[in-house]
Amino acid sequence: MKAIEVKCLEHKFQDSSKISICGMEFHADLGETVALIGQNGSGKTTLFFHVVGLLTPSGGSVRVLGADVNSPGFEKARRNVGMVFQEVESQLIGPTVWDDIAFAPFNAGWAKKDVEAGVEEMMGHFGISHLADRVPHYLSGGEKKKVALAGTMVMRPKILLLDEPFAHLDPSSKRDLIRHIEHYRAEGDKCVLITEHDLGTIHLLSDRVYLLEKGKGMTFEGTPEQLMEDRDALSRADIEIPELDELFMRLRKEGYKVKVPKTAEEALQALKKMRK
């Protein structure tokens, strides 16, 4: 099922500036993770805001779980969409971590016992139970991201939007966040849409990639491996290929039948096979 469909989205802001996301149709299905890359100002976050219902298109169409964002049916569909902002401070509104995670389910009318069970489950899942009584804004960057993600995932959304989720995170926090994203998408009927500039992370997490260019709209769609082979697209997006991926791309050009590995362990196993 199509989780998200975008056709030539146009939006006019209050200052009369406009943004157009055309070029090719964009879609993301339940059960897959899609990366959206592009320069600042190309419209990545604007697209997100339309999907979650914070903005309304002035042209084109945006459909979420089959419902047009301008239709009455969108209100039901948007309940299945969760978003974690790049700067998570803007969405941490509870006086404590517990209250912050509980805000959305309480607002949705959940019974108190269900809210308590949901919050405890999420805090346990993200390993932040010890932070329950802490003030969110005094936490570290990685802890804030976990609280924001827990507050979003407690609602069990079918669609999860992550806007530059790894920005300002140390390696340990990044690994933790990747593990939580993989756990979420492993449920099978979920869709993850992520903006990211690190090709290694895109390759690890994403099934497909779209390139969004400022003033040109969508100009590339394909797998992470296809993106690695498109030097023009990489140059336009100002993305560098990680050295390990570059090595295996060169090995393929030399005639070796190898896949570009997603992890160091996959690379090691591939190199061992080449020795035999």
N, C-alpha and C positions, 0 to 999 in steps of 0.2 A: 504493500500500500504506500502511496505517495504521502510522506509526512509533510513535506513543504514543496510548493510549486510557485515559482516566481517568473512572470512574463513581462518583460520590459517595464520594470518598476520605475515610476517617476514620483518625485516628491518636491514640493515647493515649500520652503521654510518661511517663517514670519518676516525675515529680512529681505524677502523676494529672491533669495538665491535658490538655485534648483540643483537637483542631482538626478541623473538618469542611469539606470542599471539595465541596459539592453544588451544587444550583441548576440546572445544565445540564451535559451531558456535555462533556468536553474531549477534543479529538483534534488531532494534528499528523501530517501526511503526509510521506512521503519526497518531496523536491523542493520543499518550501516552508519559509518562515521564519515562525514564529509568535511574537508578543510577548505577554508576560504582565505585566500592570500591576496595581498595587494598593498599599494602604498597608502600612507595616511591621506585621508580625504577622498579615497576611491569609493567609499560607500559601504564598507563592511558592517560597521556598527549601525548605520542607517537601515540596512537590510534586516539586521537583527531586531531593531526596534519595531519594524513593521510586522515581523513574524510574531512578536510577543504582544503586539497591540498597543504599543506606546506611541506609534505614529500611524497615520492613515494615508494611503497612497493618493496622489492627485492624478495619477495616470497608470495604466497597466493593471496587472492583477497579482494578488498574493493570496494563495490558498494554503490553509493549514488543516491537515487531516480532513481534506475534502471541502472545508468551509471557506468561502471567500471572506476576507477580513472586513468587507463592507456589508456582509449579510448578518441577519439576526443569529444565525447558527454559529457564528464565530465565537460568541461569548462562551459557549460550551467547549469549543475546541481549545480556546486559550487556557482553560484550566489544566490542559495537558501539556503546557509549555512552561519550562523553567529556564531562567537565564542567570548566569553569574557574570557580573560586570568586570571589566578590566581593573577598575579601581573599586574594590569591594567595599570600601568605607561607606560609599553612598547607599549601600543596601543593608548595612548592619544597623538596625534601628532599636534593638532591644536593650534594656538596661543591663542584662546579663546574657551570657551565651545561651543559657537554657531558655530565657524569654525570647531571644532572637529566633531560635530554631522553632519555637512553639508558635510564633506570631502567625504564620501562614495557615497552619491547620486550625488554630482558634478562629481566625478570620473566616475560614471556610465553613465554620459551624460544626467542627468535629466535637464529639463528646470528650469531656475532660480526661477520662481514662484512656481514650484512644490517642489523644494528644500526648499524654504522659508516656504511653508505650512507644509512640513514634519518635519522640524526642530522645528517649533513653536508647532506643535502637540505633538512631543516627549517631549519637555521641559515642556509643560503643564502636560502631563501624568505623568512624573516623579517628578513634583513639583520643577523644577530647572530653571524656567524662570528667576528668579532673579540672576542667576549665568551666564547669557548669555555672559557677557563681562569679566568674570573672567578668569584667567590663570588656566587651568586644574590642573597643577602640584602643585598648592598652595591650593587645596581643601582638605577637610578631606577624610578619607578612604571611608566612605559611599557615599559621594558626587562623588568621582571618579568612584566608581562602577556604580552609576546611570548614569553618563555621558557616560561611556563605554557601558553600556547596551542600552542607548538611541541611541548611534552612531551605534550600531549593529541592533537594532530593527527598526530603521527608514527605513531600506531596506526591511522590512517585510519578513524575511527569513522563509522558511518552517521548517528548522532545526536549533535549537539553542543549541550550546555547551557551557556549563558553567563549567569551571575548578576551583574547590574549591571556589565557589562564595561567601561563607560566612566567609572566612578566614579574621581575623583581624577586623571584624565588631562588633560594640556594639549591644546589644539586639534590640534597636529601629531601627537601620539600617537594621538588619537582618529581622525584621518583615516587613519592607517596601519592601525589596528585594523579600521576599517570596510572598507578595501581587502582585508585578509586574510579577513574574514568573507565578503565578496562572492566572492572567489576560491574559497573552500571550497564555498559553496553553488552556484557555477556548474557544479560537476561533475554536478549534476542529480539524483543518487540520494541526496542528503543531506538531512537535516532539521536545522534550527537552531531552538532554542527559547531565547528571550532575555527576561530581565526588564529593563525600562527605563522611565524616567519622562519622558524627553524625547520629546515627540510628533514633533518633526522627525526624530529618529533612527528612531523607530518607523515613520514614513511612508516613510523612505528604504529601510529594510531589510526590513520585514515585509509578508507577504501578508495575514495576518489578526492580529487582536488579541483577547485575552480580558481582561476586567476581573474581578479577584478581590477581593471585599470581605470585610473582617473580620467574622466571624459570620454572613455571608450566602452565602458561596461564590461561584460563578461567576454574574455578573449581566449580562454583556454579551459578545457574540461578533459580530465583523464585520470589515470592512476598515478600514484606518486612516482612509479618507475617511468611512465611516459613523460612526466614533467622533467625528470632528471635528464632525459634524452633531448629535451627541447631547450637548447641553449638560449634561443631568443626569448622564450617565455621566462626563463630564469633571470635573464638580464633585465627584462622589463620589470620583474617583481623585485629585483635587487636581492636575489637569494643565492647563496653559495651552497654547493654540494659538499656535505661532510666528507672528509678525506677517506674514510672507510668505504663510503658509497662510491666515491670517485674511483677508488682502486678496483672495485668489482665491475664498474661500468667499463673500465679499460680492459679488464680481463675478458669481458664479453666481446669487446671489439677485436680482441686478439683471437677469438674463436673458441674460448672456453665456455662450456655450457653451464653457467652458474647464474643463480638468482642473486639479486642485490639483497644482502642480509638485513634483517631488521634489528638484530642484536649481535653483540660480540660473540655469543655462544654459537649463533647460526653461522657467523663468519668463520669461526674456528672449525666447525664441522665441515664446511664447504672446502676449506683449505686442506683439511685432512684427506678428503675424497680426491682432491686434485693430485695429491702425492702418490696415490695408489696406482 
